[in-house]
Amino acid sequence: MRKQPKPAPSFAGLVQVYFVEHLMQHRALSPQTIAAYRDAFASCNFMAMRRAAYAPRTPEHSAKLRRLVEIVDEAASNDRKVVVFSYFRDVLEIVAAELGAAAVGPLTGSVSPSVRQDMVDKFTARKGPAVLVSQIQAGGVGLNIQAASVVILTEPQWKPTMEDQAIARCHRMGQVRSVDVHRLLAEDSVDQRMLEILATKAILFDEYARRSELKEISPDAVDVSDLKATREASTQAEAERRILEMERKRLRLESLPVPEQASSIE
């Protein structure tokens, strides 16, 4: 699915107008990744479910990894640099190992600020194609990565602002090329459930904001129970529990209980 490109904000002195184009890359889970996904569910490990699509560690058995390599190859053929963002270090290690010499990183939260900048400088200075592999929490703050015009998000994040900040590292003032953002999504998995919940949350918060404004004008016009429901739906723990419940039914694993709080073990 291709979303319409949005023009980036214009800045004085920036001659060329550039765009950020978001592309949703849906891929089916392979038998190997389905097995890893079911095992993660059996352990109630939500974090493992989020990265199960990369568990086989090879493009042959991981549709997400295969598509990532294709995007990198396409970018290289057009002399474009790529940044790959993931929340998970083991996913970054898998990606870096597959890309070999083309990869710079992984840039993770344990890397000092000075070394992070050295990685970005190396990535920027490299002649021709290059791929910066970065943890989204680390690469999304305080770095300028204008050399990249292709961004790959290996999985959705609970905080859309985290994704926005990471993408902004590439399309901030100074970028003179359009930026393509590829979102890799596993079909029939927590990826889709997270996007559905995030979309619902966005609607709820818009409604909450509207009702809050109304409450300031007329407190009796707002149903407090509705506002409470909005706040409860917004918690990550509750969202993860709901997703586990949905997946338990979809996978026909009703015999397995869903815990009050999903495991966040990485």
C-alpha positions, 0 to 999 in steps of 0.5 A: 500500500502506498500513501500519498507523499507529503511535502516537508516544511519549507525553509528559507534558503532551501532551493529544492522542495522534497517529500516524505513518502510512506510505503506500507510493506505487508509480508506474510509470515513463513512457516518458520516465522509462524512457529517462532511466533507461536512459541513466543505467544506460548511464553506470553512474550510480547516483545518476542512476538514483535520480532518473530518475523526475523527469527529464521535470520535468513531472507529465505525464511524471513519475508521481512528480511528478504524485503529489506534486502530488496529495498537496500539493493534497489536503493543501491542501484539508484545511489541512495543511502539507507537507514534501518531502524529497529527497537530490537538489538538482535534484529539489528544484528541480523540485518547487519550480518545479512548486509555485510560490508554495506552496513555501518553499525549497529548504532545502539543505546550503549554506544557513546554519543561521540562514537554515534557521531563517528558512525554517522560521519562514516556513513555520510562520507562513504562513497556510493551506497551505504546502510546505517543500522540503528536502534530507533531509540538511539538514532532518533535523537540528536543526530543528523542523517541527511545523507540518507533518503531511504528509511526502513522501519523494521516493525511498528512502535507503540510511540508514533513520536519515536518514529517521527523523530527517527524519520526527522533525522533524515528529512530535516533542513539540509535534505535535498532529496525526497525521502522514502519511508518503508514500514515492514509489517507482518500480516496476521500478527501483532504488527497489524494489531498494534496499528489497529489499536494506534489508529483507535487511540488516535481517534479516542485522543482526538475525541478526548481533546474535543471533549476536554475543550467542551468541558472547560466551556460546560463541565456537565456536557461531558461523560466522565466515564468516557474520558476514563475509558479513553485513558485506560485504552491508552496504556501500553500494558492494556493494549498488549494484553488485548492483543494477546487475547485476540491472538489467542483466539486467532491462533486457536490456543484458547487453552493457554491463559493470557496473563494480566501483564504481558512479558516485556523480556527482550 
